[in-house]
Amino acid sequence: MQLSRTTLDQMIQSLTSLSIVLGASALLALQGSVMPAQAQSIKLGIVAPMDGDLGILGSQVRVGVGAALSEHSPIETEIISEECSVQSGNAIADQLVAAQATAVVGFLCTESLLAALPKLRDANIPIITPAIRTPSITERREATRFPVFRLAPRTDAEATEAARLLLPLWRDVHFAIVDDGTLYGRELAEPLRAAADGAGLKPVFIDTYRPQLESQAALVARLRRAGATHVFIGGDRADIAVIGANAEEMGYELTIAGGESLLQDTQPLPEGTLAIAPKTDVPATLPAALQRTEIEGYVLPAFAATQVVIEAARIGGVQRDVLSEHTFETVLGSLKFDPKGDANLFAYRLLRFDGSSFVPLEANR
């Protein structure tokens, strides 16, 4: 992940202010103490990067966990810095096992999590990650018995939901599907093409374009010659902005749709651009510990993951079976993990760009 110096400075300033307003209670909760007797005492592992570009995101995890812990009697914690490597994952697992952790909230990196999972499975230490989207961490659960649970959308869900949301709307229009040739772009566009074929729909144009060009006029001209009125683009916001601008320059009315990468960055987009993205609305009523906290990134998922751990300890212990079988009330809503360990929270929806921001499509009707 590459962040600009300006972005890093802004995020660091934001997190500094956040730590101040969060208050001493949440920060003290992360320092660790002894939990009073209850159904199961907890020693919570908190694993997230502390340094580098990902250190900002790791801070969001720690703020979310700390806020959730501040609402309960002091709970003992084991805070571990994560690096995105196999070596880091092995070392983290050894430290958690030695600390006799009850459960873990965290892990932002697939490499370190996959390396840690065998030892954590053998020690019966479940993990709730608020971040990792790689399908394989839960996809192989039946074979591996890895006790990992996910509080983030799967990467393959975006493509599945794109087909579900767009194809009924585009059944009677001339649509095209293009991608930028990257792994992300192909994995977003190809399932949509397959779903369209399965539904008996044929795109008028399919192509792969070269990303990061100053102009995509040639691609836009080919779309217009093909008669496309709508196009789904598997690519990033920068390229989609260029395509939209080129279409406007040509006087070509083209409805553009893309994935949740459209919600990143700030390049200008044509009004009416559609984005498929998971619902991430901040709840209207926040717990007291979050009411003066800047809600960004992984703060809410980490808070919810900690709520799950605490509730599981109360009702029967932080064990794989308890986490798999029960529904938990969290700041993100009622949460239940499916048999693979994926949370049921991340329903996707269509958003429409109104000229300044993306809003739910139904709000435009």
N, C-alpha and C positions, 0 to 999 in steps of 0.2 A: 504494500500500500504506500503510495507516495502522496505526501501532503505538502503544500506550499509553505514557505516560511511564514507568510502572513496568516494562513489558515491555522498553523500551529500556534502562533502567538495569540490569535483570537481565542482558540480553544483553551489554551492554558490560562488566559485571563478569565475566561468564563468559568473554568473549573476551580480557579482560585476563589472567585466570588461564591461559587456554589458551596465550597467547603466551609466558608465562613457562615453562610446563612443556614446551612444544614444543622449547625449547632454541635455542641460538645457531646450530646447524647449519642448521636450516630457514630461519631468518631471514636468515642470511648467503647462503643459496642464492638468495634473492630480490634480493640486491643486485647480482648480475651479475659474472661474470668470464669468463675464456676457457676453453672446453671443449677437452680434449685431442683429438688427431686420432682419428677413428673414421669409420664409414661415411658419416655426414653430420654436420657440426657444426650445432649448434642455437642459434638466438637465439629465445627463446620470448616472445611477447607475452602479457601477463596483463592482461585488460581486465575491470574490475568497478568498481561505484560505490565511492567513498571517503567520501562525505558523505550527509547526510540519512537518511531511514528505510532506504533500501536499502544504506547504508554498512555496516550490520551484516552483511548477506548478502554483500556484497563482501568483507568481512574473512574470511568463511568460505571463499570461493574462494581468497583469497591464502594462507590457512593450509593448505588442502589442497594447493595447488601447491607451496608451500614445503616441506611435509613430503615430498612425492614427490621433489623436487629434492635434498633433503638426503641421499637414499640413493644419489646418483650423483656423479660428478665435477662440479665447478662448471660450471654452464651459464649462459650470458649471457641476461639477461632485459630486457624492456622493459615496465615497469609503467605502465599508463595508467588514469586515472579515467574512468568512464563516467557519462554522464547520459542520461536517457531522452528523447532528442530526435534529430531528423534531423541537426541541426547537429553534435551531439556525435558521431554516427556518421561523418559526413564527416571531421571533424577526427581522429578515432581512426584511420580508414583512412589518412589522409595521414601520420600519425605512424608507423604500422606500416610503411608502404611506405618512408618515409625511413629508418627504422631497419633496413631489410632483414630483417624478421622472417621466420623460417622457418615458424612456425605460431603459432596463437593459442589459448589456453585462456581462456574467459570469455564475456562478454556475458550480461547478465541482462535486457536490455530489447529487445523486438522492434523498436521504432522505430529505435534506434541500430544494431542489427545489420543490418536491411534496408537502411539508408542506406550502411553500410560495405561491403556485399557486392560491389557491382560493381567497386570499386577493388581489393578484396582478390582477387577472381577474376582480374582483369587482371594482378595481380602474382603470381599463383599462390601465395597464402598461405592454407592451409586453416585453418578455425576449428572447434574443438570447444566447443560450449556445454553447460554442465552444468545449464542452468536453463530455457531458453525452450521452452515447450510448443506455441506457435502452429503449427498444421499447415503453414501456407504456407511456412515457411522451408525446408522440405525437399520439400514437395509439388510444387513447380515446377522441380525440379532438371533434368529432361530439357530443358526450354526455356531455363533461365537458366544452367545449368552452374555454379551457385554452389557453391563448395567447402566447404559447411557440414555439420557432423556433429553429431548431437544425443545427449547423454547424459542425457535426461530423458524421461518419458512424454509422448506427444502428448495434447492435450486431448481429441481425438475418440476416443482409445483407451478412456477411462473409460466412455463411453456404450456402445461396442461390447462391452466386457467385462461391463458390467452385464447386457446381454441374454444373453450367453453363460453367465454364472454363475447368474442368477436364474431364467430361464424354465424350464429343466429341473426346478428345485425347485418351481416354482409352477404346474406344468402342471395339477395337480388341486386347486388352491385358488382361492378367490374373491379375486382381487387387484385393486387399484386403482393408478392412476398419477396423481400430482398434481405440480405444480411451482409455483414462486413467481413466475413471469412474467419473471424476469430472464433475460439471455442465457445465463448458466451453467445455470440451472434448466431452460430450454427445451431447450438443447442436450444435456442429460442425459436428460430425460424423453421427448422426441419420438422419438429413435432406438429407445428401448425399446418405445414404442407401435407403431412400424413393424415392429420385429422380432417382437413378439407377434402382430401381424396376419399377418405372413408365416408364422408357425408355427401359424396357425389358432387362436390364443388371443385371447379377447375380455375386456378388463378390465371389471369390473362397474361401475366408476366412473372417470371422467376429469375433472379439474378444475384450475383455476388459482386459487391462494389469494393473499391480500394478505400480504406478508411484514411482519415486525417488529411484529406485534400482541402485546399482552400475553396475549391468549387466542385460541385457534383452535377454541373449543368448537363453533362453527357448522359448521366444516369437518368436525370429528370426528363430529358428529351426522349429517351427510350420508353420511359413510363407513359409519357403522353402519347407517343406513337402507338403504343399497345392498347390505348383506350382506358387505362386504369384511372378510376376516380378515387380509389382508396388504396393505401399501401401500408403493409405491416413491415417495420424495419427492425431487424435484429442488429442493434448497434448501440453506440453511446449517444448521449445528448448532443455532444459537439457536432458529430456528423449529421444527426437528424436535424439540427438547427440549420446547417448549411443546405441540406436538401430542401427544407421548408422555405428558406430564403430564395433559393434558386427558382422554386416553383412560383413564388410570388412575383419575382422579377419577370417571369415569362407570362404572367397573367393566367397561370394554370391552376384551376381549383382542384386541390388535392387534399384529401383527408388522410392524415398520417397517424399511425398508431405504433406504439413501441412498448417496451417493458419498463420495469421500475427504475432502470437507469435514467429515465427521463426526469425523475425526481431529484437527481443529483446535478450539481453544477448550476449555472445560472444563465447559460446562453439563451438568447431570445428565441421563442418558438412561435409558429403561427397560431392564432386563436383557433380553438377547435381540435388541437392535437390531443390524441387519446393516449392514456398510459394505463397499463395493467399493473396493479400494485396491491400488496396486502393492506388490510385495514390497520392503521396505526394511530387511530385517534386517541388523544389523551383523555382519560375519563373525566366527566364533568365534575365529579366529586373525588378528590384525592385524599388518601389517608393523611392524618395530621403531619406525619414525618416528611411528607413530600410537598406540602402546600407552599413552602418557601424554597423549594428546590427547583433548579432549572432542569426541566425534563428534556433530555436529549439522549440519543444513541441507545446504549444498553442499560440506562438507569431503571426504566420500568421493567424490562425483562428480568434483570438481576433482582429487583425487589420482589417480583412475582415468584421467581425460583426459590428465593429464601422463604417466602410465605409457604410454599409447598413443603419445603423441608420441615419447617416448624409444625405445620399441621399434621404431616405424616408422623412425626415423632409423638404427637399427642394422641393420634387414633390407633397406633399399632406399631410404630417404629419405622425408621427411614430405611425400608427394605424395598427391593425390586417389586415384590408382589403388592405391597401396600401402594407404592407409587403407580403401579399399573392398573389397579382395580378401583381406585377411588377418584371422585371428582373433588377438586379443590377450588375454593373461592379465593380469587386473587385480585390484585389491582387491575389486571387485564381482563377479568371476567371469570366465569366458570371454566375451569381447565380440566381436561381429561386427556391422558396420553393413550394413543392407540396401541395395538399389540407390538408395533415396532419401536415405540417410545417417542413418536412425534406428537406434539400438542395439537389440539383441535382448534386452536385460536385463530389461525391465520387464513381467514377467508379473503379471497381476492375480489377486487371490484374494479370497475372502469372509472377512471378519472378523466376530466376534460379540462384543458388549459383555457382559462377565461381571459387571457391576455396579461395576467399578472401572476396567477398561481393555479395549481391544479385543485379542482373541487370535484366531489362525486358527480357522476354523469346525471343522476336523477335530479340534482340540484339545478341543472340547467334547463329542465323541462317545465 
